[in-house]
Amino acid sequence: MATCLQNGGLSLALADLLSSSFLLLTNTEYRFTFCVFVFFLSPRVYNLNMPRTILHLDLDAFFCAVEELHDPSLRGKPFAVGGRPEERGVVASCSYAARRFGVRSAMPMSRALRICPGLLVISHHRGNYSEMSEKVMQRLCDLSPLVQQISIDEAFVDISDLREEPQAVAGRLQKRVNDELGLPCSVGVASNKLVAKIATEVGKKTALNGAPTQTKGLPPNAITIVPPGTEAAFLEPLPVEMLWGVGPKTAARLAGYDIKTIGGIARRPPADLARWFGENGRDLARRAGGVDDSPVVTEHTIKSISQETTFVRDVRDDKALSSTLRELSAEVGHRLRQAQVAGSTVRIKLRWPDFTTLTRQVSLPQPTDQDEQIYATALNLLGKVRQKGQAVRLLGVGVSGLGAPLRQLELWGAQTEKARRLQDALDSLHEKFGDESIRRGKSDG
């Protein structure tokens, strides 16, 4: 179902769009698909020669959707995936039924249970999420080789070279993900990444706000298309918070200038925005006009690898902290070797019981991907900032300054090369028999 918006009525119609819905009945198990099609102001503006068509896909409440595949009885119920409340856990993802009670991602699980007493708490199953994510991304790669995955459940695809209409491409992709993987997903399509992502968000909100009573609590599974030439008009009525680069502080400052919508930003002279926000003001002006030239990036350079843990209860025991530090270092080292990189800077992160958080780092004479060197360096840093017996709430280890690992024997020396061969043997055993199959002996007392 499509709505054709003409001339000056577009902005008003778009404002109405956010509080209404367009229902298209399908035979999928989700029972409905919301399609919002925003058309051009006039035939003269609609440009068939626009250089890019970008599709944005977002898996709806992904962790929860995967859990529902393993336990279908969860469907329609308020539940959250995350840590236990007694372990200071937070909500990683929550079902749409739970969101009706005000539960949100990143919320402390204890608070989520207070506002939704019947909330079911499900522990993470990280392997399952990664496996399903890879299957989704493979289906995106079937559309185009230009895929930029930006998180485990979200990606951009450049579909400019496809001859099909964007509406058909989006619908076909969504159906594949729904039918073949059993996962709901929302899709936005526009001439650039900025507008495509916002289109997905608008589609989700429209679907959830307008869903019939009997489908409340189910995922949106929305498709939103913004044809070329309508980007600024599409963004015009939306709240400033939906624009990239506008966080709570920037939104508050904009409100001080009586600017509450993206259109309000677009109507301001760029010079005013630059005076208020510096160079970021000029970027805001461009984005508010629907302009975004950023390409779909198919490869990313890893800048750092880190691992951290929040303790169930504050830890004072020196040996327990040393043991945890060793485990974190081993995980970081393993990930470095998997990525075939080594790092020249080791960093630790600490959080005290009063939530004061600090980091310390040191540069190494040579890059490393070895567990023991990372651990020894991290332990030394820990000893410099923590008094014996001092309680710790969170502990983390990271390595940055990444590059290709050094392999030359003359640079490593015989002892280091021996340690590397031992590490390679341990990796092989862990790969074959699991992480718990064998561990290094502890020499730190």
C-alpha positions as semicolon CSV with decimal commas, in nm:
position;residue;x (nm);y (nm);z (nm)
1;M;0,000;0,000;0,000
2;A;0,145;0,335;-0,097
3;T;0,048;0,694;-0,029
4;C;0,130;0,952;-0,296
5;L;0,199;1,291;-0,141
6;Q;0,175;1,595;-0,363
7;N;0,322;1,945;-0,350
8;G;0,318;2,145;-0,025
9;G;0,114;1,889;0,161
10;L;0,413;1,658;0,201
11;S;0,543;1,794;0,532
12;L;0,201;1,788;0,695
13;A;0,129;1,442;0,563
14;L;0,464;1,318;0,692
15;A;0,386;1,458;1,036
16;D;0,057;1,267;1,030
17;L;0,249;0,961;0,913
18;L;0,431;0,930;1,244
19;S;0,104;0,882;1,433
20;S;-0,070;0,657;1,181
21;S;0,001;0,334;0,996
22;F;-0,043;0,166;0,661
23;L;-0,132;-0,200;0,699
24;L;-0,048;-0,459;0,437
25;L;-0,170;-0,808;0,530
26;T;0,062;-1,094;0,443
27;N;0,081;-1,466;0,512
28;T;0,397;-1,448;0,723
29;E;0,397;-1,567;1,082
30;Y;0,429;-1,206;1,195
31;R;0,085;-1,143;1,043
32;F;0,162;-0,797;0,914
33;T;0,415;-0,588;0,732
34;F;0,407;-0,209;0,750
35;C;0,506;-0,030;0,433
36;V;0,555;0,347;0,429
37;F;0,624;0,486;0,083
38;V;0,706;0,858;0,070
39;F;0,682;0,991;-0,284
40;F;0,815;1,297;-0,460
41;L;0,693;1,654;-0,443
42;S;0,651;1,679;-0,819
43;P;0,763;1,486;-1,129
44;R;1,035;1,744;-1,191
45;V;1,213;1,669;-0,862
46;Y;1,212;1,290;-0,903
47;N;1,546;1,206;-1,055
48;L;1,587;0,855;-1,193
49;N;1,960;0,919;-1,241
50;M;2,044;0,957;-0,871
51;P;2,383;0,789;-0,824
52;R;2,314;0,572;-0,520
53;T;2,046;0,357;-0,363
54;I;2,129;0,244;-0,009
55;L;1,939;-0,021;0,183
56;H;1,956;-0,036;0,562
57;L;1,849;-0,351;0,745
58;D;1,791;-0,376;1,118
59;L;1,693;-0,703;1,284
60;D;1,400;-0,636;1,519
61;A;1,489;-0,714;1,885
62;F;1,747;-0,955;1,745
63;F;1,859;-1,136;2,061
64;C;1,497;-1,187;2,164
65;A;1,401;-1,310;1,817
66;V;1,678;-1,572;1,831
67;E;1,563;-1,684;2,178
68;E;1,208;-1,722;2,043
69;L;1,340;-1,957;1,775
70;H;1,478;-2,180;2,051
71;D;1,170;-2,143;2,271
72;P;0,856;-2,046;2,072
73;S;0,655;-2,018;2,396
74;L;0,830;-1,684;2,456
75;R;0,651;-1,519;2,163
76;G;0,423;-1,238;2,272
77;K;0,551;-1,248;2,631
78;P;0,747;-0,975;2,810
79;F;1,104;-1,101;2,844
80;A;1,457;-0,963;2,837
81;V;1,793;-1,104;2,739
82;G;2,076;-1,005;2,969
83;G;2,247;-1,053;3,304
84;R;2,075;-1,160;3,624
85;P;1,962;-0,873;3,850
86;E;2,151;-1,016;4,148
87;E;2,466;-1,004;3,934
88;R;2,423;-0,636;3,843
89;G;2,310;-0,742;3,497
90;V;2,169;-0,508;3,236
91;V;1,914;-0,556;2,960
92;A;2,089;-0,642;2,633
93;S;1,763;-0,675;2,440
94;C;1,396;-0,692;2,531
95;S;1,085;-0,816;2,354
96;Y;0,833;-0,570;2,217
97;A;0,584;-0,694;2,476
98;A;0,830;-0,588;2,747
99;R;0,883;-0,250;2,582
100;R;0,515;-0,173;2,634
101;F;0,593;-0,164;3,007
102;G;0,885;0,076;2,956
103;V;1,168;-0,180;2,956
104;R;1,459;-0,067;2,738
105;S;1,802;-0,190;2,632
106;A;2,094;-0,095;2,864
107;M;1,853;-0,061;3,158
108;P;1,963;-0,231;3,483
109;M;1,780;-0,563;3,500
110;S;1,672;-0,491;3,858
111;R;1,488;-0,180;3,740
112;A;1,335;-0,367;3,446
113;L;1,187;-0,619;3,692
114;R;1,045;-0,340;3,905
115;I;0,856;-0,177;3,619
116;C;0,757;-0,512;3,466
117;P;0,713;-0,761;3,755
118;G;0,628;-1,053;3,526
119;L;0,940;-1,005;3,311
120;L;1,118;-1,326;3,214
121;V;1,499;-1,299;3,222
122;I;1,691;-1,505;2,963
123;S;2,068;-1,551;2,975
124;H;2,284;-1,473;2,671
125;H;2,355;-1,740;2,412
126;R;2,629;-1,555;2,224
127;G;2,718;-1,836;1,985
128;N;2,361;-1,856;1,860
129;Y;2,347;-1,482;1,794
130;S;2,671;-1,479;1,595
131;E;2,562;-1,778;1,388
132;M;2,227;-1,622;1,298
133;S;2,389;-1,286;1,227
134;E;2,627;-1,447;0,980
135;K;2,335;-1,610;0,800
136;V;2,158;-1,275;0,767
137;M;2,473;-1,103;0,639
138;Q;2,520;-1,377;0,381
139;R;2,176;-1,299;0,242
140;L;2,275;-0,933;0,217
141;C;2,588;-1,035;0,029
142;D;2,365;-1,227;-0,211
143;L;2,215;-0,889;-0,307
144;S;2,541;-0,698;-0,349
145;P;2,907;-0,729;-0,256
146;L;2,890;-0,378;-0,109
147;V;2,778;-0,465;0,245
148;Q;2,879;-0,268;0,553
149;Q;2,792;-0,446;0,877
150;I;2,779;-0,191;1,158
151;S;2,673;-0,424;1,441
152;I;2,566;-0,782;1,497
153;D;2,210;-0,698;1,388
154;E;2,245;-0,406;1,147
155;A;2,399;-0,334;0,806
156;F;2,398;-0,111;0,499
157;V;2,390;-0,246;0,143
158;D;2,457;-0,046;-0,173
159;I;2,198;-0,173;-0,422
160;S;2,255;0,102;-0,681
161;D;2,339;-0,149;-0,955
162;L;2,023;-0,357;-0,914
163;R;1,760;-0,307;-1,182
164;E;1,468;-0,394;-0,955
165;E;1,269;-0,121;-0,784
166;P;1,387;-0,060;-0,426
167;Q;1,044;-0,161;-0,296
168;A;1,077;-0,502;-0,462
169;V;1,435;-0,553;-0,342
170;A;1,344;-0,464;0,016
171;G;1,038;-0,687;0,015
172;R;1,226;-0,982;-0,132
173;L;1,508;-0,948;0,121
174;Q;1,272;-0,914;0,415
175;K;1,077;-1,221;0,304
176;R;1,397;-1,428;0,280
177;V;1,502;-1,330;0,631
178;N;1,150;-1,392;0,765
179;D;1,088;-1,722;0,590
180;E;1,431;-1,882;0,577
181;L;1,564;-1,771;0,916
182;G;1,246;-1,698;1,111
183;L;1,371;-1,352;1,204
184;P;1,174;-1,026;1,180
185;C;1,359;-0,731;1,030
186;S;1,290;-0,372;0,930
187;V;1,429;-0,214;0,614
188;G;1,484;0,144;0,502
189;V;1,588;0,250;0,151
190;A;1,706;0,595;0,043
191;S;1,973;0,771;-0,161
192;N;2,224;0,769;0,127
193;K;2,309;0,595;0,452
194;L;2,183;0,872;0,680
195;V;1,831;0,883;0,540
196;A;1,810;0,505;0,492
197;K;1,881;0,444;0,861
198;I;1,637;0,710;0,975
199;A;1,380;0,562;0,737
200;T;1,413;0,230;0,917
201;E;1,358;0,400;1,253
202;V;1,054;0,590;1,123
203;G;0,907;0,270;0,980
204;K;0,949;0,090;1,311
205;K;0,783;0,367;1,511
206;T;0,498;0,398;1,264
207;A;0,438;0,023;1,270
208;L;0,443;-0,003;1,648
209;N;0,229;0,306;1,705
210;G;-0,032;0,196;1,454
211;A;-0,041;-0,180;1,515
212;P;-0,386;-0,329;1,576
213;T;-0,458;-0,430;1,935
214;Q;-0,428;-0,802;1,860
215;T;-0,075;-0,758;1,724
216;K;0,059;-0,533;2,001
217;G;0,385;-0,668;2,134
218;L;0,495;-0,820;1,804
219;P;0,796;-0,690;1,606
220;P;0,738;-0,412;1,349
221;N;0,883;-0,590;1,041
222;A;0,860;-0,259;0,857
223;I;0,968;-0,140;0,512
224;T;1,015;0,231;0,446
225;I;1,118;0,380;0,112
226;V;1,233;0,742;0,065
227;P;1,271;0,810;-0,308
228;P;1,545;1,045;-0,435
229;G;1,463;1,414;-0,414
230;T;1,244;1,387;-0,103
231;E;1,514;1,350;0,162
232;A;1,481;1,697;0,319
233;A;1,102;1,685;0,315
234;F;1,105;1,339;0,474
235;L;1,334;1,457;0,755
236;E;1,162;1,794;0,806
237;P;0,899;1,699;1,072
238;L;1,116;1,454;1,265
239;P;1,258;1,535;1,611
240;V;1,618;1,656;1,617
241;E;1,723;1,353;1,823
242;M;1,682;1,130;1,518
243;L;1,962;1,309;1,332
244;W;2,317;1,173;1,345
245;G;2,533;1,392;1,568
246;V;2,249;1,513;1,792
247;G;2,275;1,373;2,144
248;P;2,095;1,491;2,458
249;K;2,326;1,789;2,513
250;T;2,305;1,911;2,153
251;A;1,927;1,860;2,154
252;A;1,898;2,070;2,471
253;R;2,106;2,350;2,316
254;L;1,897;2,341;1,998
255;A;1,581;2,362;2,209
256;G;1,727;2,677;2,363
257;Y;1,716;2,825;2,011
258;D;1,358;2,697;1,973
259;I;1,470;2,424;1,730
260;K;1,295;2,094;1,793
261;T;1,270;1,936;1,448
262;I;1,522;1,847;1,180
263;G;1,343;2,095;0,955
264;G;1,409;2,362;1,215
265;I;1,782;2,293;1,179
266;A;1,759;2,300;0,799
267;R;1,587;2,640;0,802
268;R;1,866;2,802;1,004
269;P;2,154;2,961;0,811
270;P;2,459;2,731;0,826
271;A;2,661;3,028;0,956
272;D;2,439;3,041;1,267
273;L;2,483;2,669;1,331
274;A;2,860;2,699;1,283
275;R;2,871;2,986;1,532
276;W;2,677;2,783;1,790
277;F;2,837;2,442;1,738
278;G;3,161;2,501;1,549
279;E;3,241;2,272;1,257
280;N;2,979;2,026;1,383
281;G;2,720;2,295;1,308
282;R;2,800;2,284;0,937
283;D;2,768;1,905;0,945
284;L;2,430;1,940;1,114
285;A;2,314;2,174;0,837
286;R;2,412;1,923;0,568
287;R;2,253;1,629;0,744
288;A;1,933;1,821;0,815
289;G;1,904;1,874;0,439
290;G;1,933;1,498;0,384
291;V;2,289;1,520;0,248
292;D;2,531;1,236;0,328
293;D;2,816;1,140;0,098
294;S;2,965;0,868;0,317
295;P;3,022;0,546;0,119
296;V;2,930;0,192;0,213
297;V;3,257;0,067;0,362
298;T;3,307;-0,306;0,312
299;E;3,615;-0,342;0,535
300;H;3,706;-0,190;0,869
301;T;4,044;-0,159;1,034
302;I;4,036;-0,295;1,387
303;K;4,179;-0,029;1,616
304;S;4,180;-0,219;1,943
305;I;4,073;-0,545;2,107
306;S;3,959;-0,554;2,467
307;Q;3,775;-0,766;2,721
308;E;3,626;-0,667;3,055
309;T;3,410;-0,810;3,331
310;T;3,187;-0,663;3,601
311;F;3,201;-0,865;3,921
312;V;2,885;-0,993;4,088
313;R;3,026;-0,851;4,413
314;D;3,317;-0,613;4,459
315;V;3,645;-0,809;4,470
316;R;3,923;-0,731;4,719
317;D;4,124;-1,051;4,695
318;D;4,453;-0,991;4,514
319;K;4,481;-1,348;4,384
320;A;4,126;-1,346;4,250
321;L;4,193;-1,022;4,061
322;S;4,520;-1,160;3,927
323;S;4,342;-1,474;3,807
324;T;4,070;-1,269;3,638
325;L;4,334;-1,050;3,475
326;R;4,506;-1,361;3,337
327;E;4,178;-1,490;3,189
328;L;4,098;-1,154;3,031
329;S;4,450;-1,131;2,887
330;A;4,417;-1,480;2,740
331;E;4,090;-1,387;2,572
332;V;4,241;-1,069;2,425
333;G;4,548;-1,259;2,305
334;H;4,331;-1,526;2,144
335;R;4,128;-1,264;1,958
336;L;4,446;-1,088;1,842
337;R;4,580;-1,411;1,694
338;Q;4,246;-1,488;1,532
339;A;4,256;-1,146;1,365
340;Q;4,623;-1,202;1,276
341;V;4,730;-0,876;1,438
342;A;4,955;-0,773;1,727
343;G;4,943;-0,461;1,943
344;S;5,203;-0,224;2,080
345;T;4,998;-0,076;2,366
346;V;4,844;-0,262;2,662
347;R;4,568;-0,092;2,858
348;I;4,375;-0,179;3,173
349;K;4,039;-0,043;3,284
350;L;3,928;-0,028;3,647
351;R;3,606;0,075;3,817
352;W;3,590;0,124;4,192
353;P;3,274;0,053;4,398
354;D;3,180;0,425;4,385
355;F;3,173;0,395;4,001
356;T;3,490;0,599;3,954
357;T;3,646;0,461;3,636
358;L;4,006;0,495;3,523
359;T;4,235;0,358;3,254
360;R;4,609;0,315;3,239
361;Q;4,825;0,209;2,946
362;V;5,184;0,151;2,846
363;S;5,361;0,108;2,513
364;L;5,567;-0,205;2,445
365;P;5,907;-0,214;2,269
366;Q;5,763;-0,464;2,016
367;P;5,402;-0,550;1,920
368;T;5,264;-0,863;2,085
369;D;4,978;-1,108;2,054
370;Q;5,101;-1,330;2,338
371;D;4,882;-1,397;2,643
372;E;5,165;-1,398;2,896
373;Q;5,316;-1,069;2,783
374;I;4,977;-0,900;2,785
375;Y;4,905;-1,042;3,131
376;A;5,240;-0,945;3,279
377;T;5,209;-0,590;3,146
378;A;4,850;-0,556;3,267
379;L;4,939;-0,693;3,611
380;N;5,218;-0,438;3,642
381;L;4,977;-0,156;3,552
382;L;4,724;-0,284;3,805
383;G;4,988;-0,283;4,080
384;K;5,067;0,083;4,010
385;V;4,711;0,211;4,055
386;R;4,555;-0,025;4,310
387;Q;4,642;-0,072;4,674
388;K;4,647;-0,427;4,811
389;G;4,302;-0,522;4,934
390;Q;4,131;-0,234;4,750
391;A;3,789;-0,336;4,619
392;V;3,726;-0,349;4,244
393;R;3,390;-0,349;4,071
394;L;3,503;-0,386;3,707
395;L;3,829;-0,502;3,550
396;G;3,926;-0,488;3,184
397;V;4,227;-0,547;2,956
398;G;4,281;-0,410;2,606
399;V;4,547;-0,394;2,337
400;S;4,573;-0,118;2,075
401;G;4,824;0,010;1,820
402;L;4,745;-0,292;1,605
403;G;4,942;-0,411;1,305
404;A;5,087;-0,722;1,147
405;P;5,263;-0,945;1,405
406;L;5,641;-0,969;1,389
407;R;5,758;-1,317;1,295
408;Q;6,133;-1,284;1,247
409;L;6,328;-1,506;1,485
410;E;6,610;-1,255;1,524
411;L;6,367;-0,991;1,648
412;W;6,192;-1,221;1,892
413;G;6,489;-1,412;2,029
414;A;6,502;-1,782;2,111
415;Q;6,306;-1,761;2,439
416;T;6,024;-1,558;2,285
417;E;6,003;-1,789;1,987
418;K;5,977;-2,083;2,225
419;A;5,690;-1,908;2,405
420;R;5,521;-1,846;2,071
421;R;5,543;-2,212;1,977
422;L;5,394;-2,304;2,316
423;Q;5,111;-2,053;2,258
424;D;5,043;-2,200;1,913
425;A;5,022;-2,547;2,066
426;L;4,779;-2,425;2,332
427;D;4,564;-2,257;2,066
428;S;4,547;-2,582;1,871
429;L;4,437;-2,775;2,180
430;H;4,176;-2,514;2,269
431;E;4,044;-2,518;1,915
432;K;4,013;-2,895;1,920
433;F;3,902;-2,965;2,276
434;G;3,766;-2,635;2,410
435;D;3,895;-2,350;2,626
436;E;3,881;-2,555;2,947
437;S;4,086;-2,844;2,809
438;I;4,422;-2,709;2,925
439;R;4,550;-2,400;3,102
440;R;4,887;-2,247;3,176
441;G;5,031;-2,296;3,522
442;K;5,005;-1,992;3,747
443;S;5,332;-1,848;3,867
444;D;5,207;-1,530;4,035
445;G;5,173;-1,686;4,378
